[in-house]
Amino acid sequence: MFYVDADGRPEKLPLEGGAPQRIADLAVFSRIAISPDEKLAAFVTFRMGDPKEKVALVPLDSSQPPRFLELERPRESGIGFFGDAPIRFTGDGKAVTYAMRDGDAANIWLQHLDGSAGKMLTDFKSELIRDFDYSFDGKQLAVIRGHRESDVVLLQESRP
C-alpha cells in the first residue's frame, strides 16, 4: 500500500504488515501513481529552490535516485483538495496523464516519460475535471467533470 504520511512524504507499507518505508524524501502534491509493471511511483512535487511543479519518477525496486520531469502543461489548480489531484500512468507505462487548464476548461494531458512531445487527450470546452481513470484494459477513460458555484454574502451588524 502506498500513501502520504503526516509530513507529506510518500511511504509504502506491506499488506502483510510491518514497518512503513519511505520511498522518497520529497513532498507529494498529487496522488501517487504506480506504473503497470510496479517498478515506478509517480507523483507531483516541488524541488527546493524551483517554483515549478515536477513529476517525480521514483524507482521502487532499486536504490536509484528519482528522475524529474517538468510538466509540459500547468496542472489544473482547481481540481479538488490540496494533494488530491490525480496523476495516472498509461496502460503501457510509457506516459503519465494529468488534468491541465485549457482556457475556461480542464482537459487531460498525456506526457511521455521519454521526453517526446505530449498531447491533449480530451477537448472539453467548459467545466473542471475532478477525477479521471482508465478502464482495466486501458481502452477507455472515465472523467468526472463539473463546475463550482459560489456566492458572496455581506453580513453587517445593525446598531440602533
ZAMARGU-4260 file (C-alpha; in steps of 0.2 Angstrom, whole numbers, plus 5000, padded with zeros to 4 digits):
<rodrens>
0) 5000/5000/5000 | 5007/5017/4995 | 5001/5033/5005 | 5007/5050/5010 | 5012/5052/5028
5) 5009/5066/5040 | 5024/5076/5034 | 5018/5074/5016 | 5031/5061/5011 | 5027/5045/5001
10) 5028/5029/5010 | 5024/5011/5007 | 5018/4998/5019 | 5017/4979/5016 | 4999/4972/5016
15) 5006/4958/5027 | 5011/4971/5040 | 5027/4978/5046 | 5035/4995/5047 | 5032/5008/5034
20) 5046/5013/5022 | 5049/5030/5015 | 5051/5029/4996 | 5057/5046/4993 | 5061/5061/5004
25) 5050/5073/4993 | 5034/5082/4997 | 5019/5075/4987 | 5007/5087/4979 | 4996/5074/4970
30) 4990/5056/4972 | 5004/5043/4970 | 5003/5033/4954 | 5011/5016/4952 | 5017/5010/4935
35) 5009/4995/4927 | 5025/4985/4929 | 5025/4991/4948 | 5043/4997/4945 | 5040/5016/4947
40) 5030/5028/4958 | 5025/5044/4950 | 5018/5060/4959 | 5019/5079/4958 | 5032/5088/4969
45) 5042/5104/4970 | 5061/5104/4972 | 5069/5116/4984 | 5073/5132/4975 | 5062/5128/4960
50) 5045/5136/4959 | 5039/5124/4945 | 5030/5108/4949 | 5039/5092/4943 | 5033/5074/4941
55) 5044/5063/4952 | 5048/5046/4945 | 5054/5035/4959 | 5061/5018/4956 | 5053/5005/4968
60) 5064/4990/4966 | 5081/4999/4967 | 5090/5012/4976 | 5092/5023/4960 | 5088/5042/4963
65) 5071/5049/4957 | 5070/5056/4940 | 5061/5073/4937 | 5051/5078/4923 | 5045/5096/4920
70) 5026/5097/4917 | 5023/5101/4899 | 5007/5110/4904 | 5002/5118/4920 | 4991/5106/4930
75) 4973/5112/4934 | 4974/5120/4950 | 4955/5119/4954 | 4954/5100/4955 | 4949/5096/4972
80) 4959/5097/4988 | 4977/5100/4991 | 4987/5085/4986 | 4972/5076/4979 | 4974/5079/4961
85) 4976/5063/4951 | 4991/5058/4940 | 4990/5042/4931 | 5001/5030/4921 | 4995/5025/4904
90) 4992/5006/4902 | 5009/5004/4893 | 5018/5013/4907 | 5027/5025/4894 | 5017/5041/4899
95) 5008/5049/4913 | 4992/5059/4912 | 4985/5073/4922 | 4972/5087/4921 | 4978/5104/4914
100) 4969/5121/4912 | 4965/5125/4894 | 4956/5142/4893 | 4940/5140/4903 | 4940/5121/4904
105) 4951/5107/4911 | 4957/5094/4899 | 4968/5078/4901 | 4986/5080/4895 | 4997/5065/4891
110) 5015/5067/4894 | 5028/5054/4888 | 5042/5049/4900 | 5055/5048/4886 | 5053/5067/4884
115) 5044/5066/4867 | 5030/5079/4864 | 5014/5076/4873 | 4996/5078/4868 | 4979/5083/4874
120) 4968/5068/4876 | 4951/5077/4878 | 4944/5093/4870 | 4932/5099/4883 | 4926/5117/4881
125) 4920/5120/4899 | 4920/5113/4916 | 4933/5107/4928 | 4940/5089/4930 | 4938/5082/4947
130) 4944/5065/4944 | 4948/5053/4930 | 4954/5035/4927 | 4957/5022/4914 | 4947/5006/4912
135) 4956/4990/4917 | 4960/4986/4899 | 4966/5004/4896 | 4955/5007/4881 | 4943/5019/4889
140) 4945/5034/4900 | 4932/5039/4913 | 4931/5058/4918 | 4921/5066/4932 | 4918/5084/4927
145) 4909/5099/4935 | 4910/5117/4940 | 4910/5127/4955 | 4897/5140/4960 | 4899/5152/4974
150) 4890/5167/4981 | 4897/5181/4992 | 4886/5187/5006 | 4890/5203/5016 | 4883/5202/5034
155) 4883/5218/5044 | 4879/5221/5062 | 4865/5234/5063 | 4866/5246/5078 | 4851/5255/5085
</rodrens>
